């Protein structure tokens, strides 16, 4: 069968196969690199969240020892976390398991509000997803869209 195909057609066929193979290899590597970058970012986020969590644990221990009241420990932990930043402008917020917004350093108008109905531009109920993830696994990641801390109205991943 191959002998019935002209040389020009063989060259085109080999070229096409080479392009398909090269493109497949390139796409595979691109997706692998994306996964690797995402895993690296998740590991970094886990470390910075552990730091914020350590702040809360420290204040909890102080309240348990009687050094301060539980309400005072909560208030002080909230204020420390309000001012924590990583990657220059990234921040932490606090919500409870209802979900109510307990503290939000960029959008303080959210504090004390029921956050059940807050959606991103794709319709994801953000705070409900946060609570669902914590209830399911105790911790985790939720992909969502939100306005950047540097300002602007456009929600970004």
GIZIDA-V130409 format. One record per run of one state. SS is the DSSP state (alpha for helix, beta for strand, coil for the rest). FROM is the first residue (numbers start at 0). TO is the last residue. If there is no record, write none. Layout:
ss/from/to
SS/FROM/TO
SS/FROM/TO
This chain:
ss/from/to
coil/0/0
alpha/1/3
coil/4/5
alpha/6/63
coil/64/68
alpha/69/82
coil/83/83
beta/84/85
coil/86/88
beta/89/90
coil/91/91
beta/92/94
coil/95/98
beta/99/103
coil/104/106
alpha/107/109
coil/110/112
beta/113/113
coil/114/117
beta/118/118
coil/119/123
beta/124/124
alpha/125/136
coil/137/144
beta/145/146
coil/147/153
beta/154/155
coil/156/156
